[in-house]
C-alpha cells in the first residue's frame, strides 16, 4: 500500500540544508577595504597628512586608495569626502631661483600645471608653475587666488600686473 510508506525524511533534510546554505551565502559579510576620507575641509594645495585623514571601511572594488606619501590636495576637498587619486597631486616644488606669488588665474588650472602669464601692458609673457589652485569666486568672501611660481627676474612685473588685474593665464595642455 502506497500510503503506508515511510515519509521522505532524507529528501526533506537535504532540501532544508540547501535552503540554509543559500541563506548563509546571501547573509555573509561582503569584503571591505580601508579608504581615506577627509577629516576636515582641505583647500587646494594643502598637504594631506595623518591629521587630515580618517580611514573608513567601504566595499572592496568601490574605491582605490591613493598613495598619500607627500601628497597635496589638487582641488578643494570638503570634509567627509573620499580622498581618491583624482583629488591628490604630488607636492609641487618651487623651482630653484623662482618665487611663488598669488595670481588670479581662474579655476581651470590644477597644481603642477605649467602656465604662461601674459601681462597686458607692456605685452610680456612669463612662464610659471601652479603651486596651489584658486578657490572660491573672486567676488565672494571665500576667494583665495592661486599661487604661481615665476622666475625671479619677472617677479616684480607679475606682482604689479596681478595687483592691477593686467595678467591673464594660459594653461598648457
C-alpha positions in Angstrom: 0.0 0.0 0.0 1.4 3.3 -1.1 0.1 5.4 1.9 1.9 3.2 4.3 5.4 4.0 3.0 7.8 6.0 5.2 7.8 9.8 4.5 10.9 11.1 2.5 12.8 12.4 5.5 16.1 12.3 3.8 14.9 14.5 0.8 13.3 16.9 3.3 16.6 17.2 5.2 18.6 17.7 2.0 16.2 20.4 0.8 16.3 22.2 4.2 20.2 22.1 4.1 20.2 23.6 0.6 17.9 26.4 1.7 20.0 27.1 4.8 23.2 27.1 2.7 21.7 29.6 0.3 20.6 31.8 3.2 24.1 31.7 4.8 25.6 32.5 1.4 23.4 35.6 1.0 23.9 36.8 4.6 27.7 36.5 4.6 29.6 39.8 5.1 30.9 41.4 1.9 34.7 42.0 1.7 35.7 45.6 2.6 38.9 47.7 2.4 40.1 50.9 4.1 39.9 54.1 2.2 41.0 57.6 3.3 38.3 60.3 3.8 38.9 64.0 4.6 38.7 64.5 8.3 38.4 68.3 7.7 37.9 70.5 4.7 41.1 70.5 2.6 41.8 73.6 0.5 43.7 73.0 -2.8 47.4 72.8 -2.2 47.0 71.7 1.4 49.3 68.8 2.4 47.4 65.6 3.2 48.8 64.4 6.4 47.7 62.0 9.1 45.6 64.7 10.9 43.7 65.4 7.7 42.6 61.8 7.0 40.2 59.4 8.7 40.1 55.8 7.4 36.8 54.2 6.8 35.8 50.7 5.6 34.0 50.5 2.2 33.1 47.5 0.0 36.1 46.2 -1.9 36.4 47.4 -5.5 34.3 50.6 -4.9 37.2 53.0 -4.5 41.0 52.6 -4.6 43.2 54.2 -2.0 45.9 56.6 -3.5 49.4 56.9 -2.3 49.4 59.7 0.3 53.2 59.9 0.8 54.0 63.6 0.2 50.5 64.2 -1.3 48.7 67.5 -1.5 45.1 68.2 -2.4 44.9 69.1 -6.1 41.4 70.5 -5.7 39.4 71.6 -2.6 38.1 68.5 -0.8 35.1 69.0 1.5 35.0 67.3 4.9 33.8 63.7 4.7 34.6 63.2 1.0 36.8 60.3 0.0 40.3 61.0 -1.0 40.9 59.4 -4.3 43.7 59.6 -7.0 41.6 62.3 -8.8 41.9 64.8 -5.9 45.5 64.1 -5.0 48.6 65.6 -6.5 52.2 65.3 -5.6 53.8 68.2 -3.8 54.6 70.9 -6.2 58.1 72.4 -5.5 59.0 75.9 -6.5 62.0 75.6 -8.9 65.3 76.9 -7.8 65.6 80.7 -8.3 61.9 81.2 -8.8 59.4 82.9 -6.4 55.8 82.0 -5.7 53.1 84.7 -5.6 49.3 84.9 -5.6 47.8 85.4 -9.0 44.1 85.3 -10.1 44.3 82.7 -12.9 40.8 81.2 -12.8 39.7 77.8 -11.6 40.8 75.9 -14.7 44.4 75.3 -13.6 45.5 72.5 -11.2 48.5 72.2 -9.0 51.6 71.3 -11.1 50.2 72.8 -14.4 52.6 74.9 -16.5 51.1 78.3 -17.3 52.1 81.3 -19.3 51.2 84.6 -17.6 50.5 87.2 -20.2 50.9 90.8 -18.9 48.8 93.3 -20.9 50.8 96.5 -20.6 53.6 96.3 -21.7 52.9 93.0 -23.5 55.0 90.3 -21.9 54.7 86.6 -21.4 56.2 84.9 -18.3 56.4 81.1 -17.8 55.0 79.8 -14.5 54.1 76.7 -12.5 50.9 76.5 -10.4 51.8 75.6 -6.8 48.3 75.7 -5.5 44.9 76.2 -7.2 42.5 79.1 -6.9 39.4 78.5 -4.6 36.1 80.4 -4.5 34.7 83.1 -6.6 36.7 86.3 -6.8 33.6 88.3 -5.8 32.9 86.3 -2.6 34.4 86.2 0.8 35.9 82.7 0.4 38.2 83.7 -2.5 41.8 82.6 -2.4 44.0 83.3 -5.5 46.2 80.6 -7.0 49.9 80.6 -6.0 52.1 80.6 -9.1 55.9 80.2 -9.2 57.6 82.6 -11.7 61.3 83.2 -12.5 63.0 85.7 -10.1 63.6 88.3 -12.9 59.8 88.6 -13.6 58.6 88.6 -10.0 58.1 92.4 -9.8 56.4 92.7 -13.2 54.0 89.8 -12.4 53.2 91.1 -8.9 52.4 94.6 -10.2 50.3 93.2 -13.1 48.4 90.8 -10.7 47.7 93.7 -8.3 46.3 95.8 -11.2 44.4 92.9 -12.8 46.5 93.2 -16.0 47.6 89.5 -16.1 45.9 86.6 -18.0 47.0 82.9 -17.5 47.2 80.5 -20.4 47.4 76.8 -19.2 49.5 74.4 -21.1 47.6 71.2 -22.3 
